[in-house]
Amino acid sequence: MAVNSKATNFFSLIQQEWVLVDFWAAWCTPCQKTTPILLACEKEIPAVHVVRVNVDEEPTIAEKCQVQGLPTLMIFHNGKPVRRVAGYQPKERVRAALADLNVF
């Protein structure tokens, strides 16, 4: 189940082995389309954990991660960023990015 991150817990949440971080905003239509895709990927791929960051509520996290467009997806492995994808991504592309990194 996706976790909504706050500045106080973000850096501890990304320390898990594989974490897919979704930087989003409530007003962003592509972000709204991305949410069910990420939840499905998390359900289908047990090795990945989804963390969601609302950039309007947590701008410092977005700034530290250099997020400049929405939605932005970042994949972390043991706390280190290994992939970044900006813009709406269909499920097949999200799964392909995870497969490229041997997440499953």
Secondary structure, 3 states (H helix, E strand, C coil): CCEECCCCCHHHHCCCCEEEEEEECCCCHHHHHHHHHHHHHHHHCCCEEEEEEECCCCHHHHHHCCCCCCCEEEEEECCEEEEEEECCCCHHHHHHHHHHCCCC
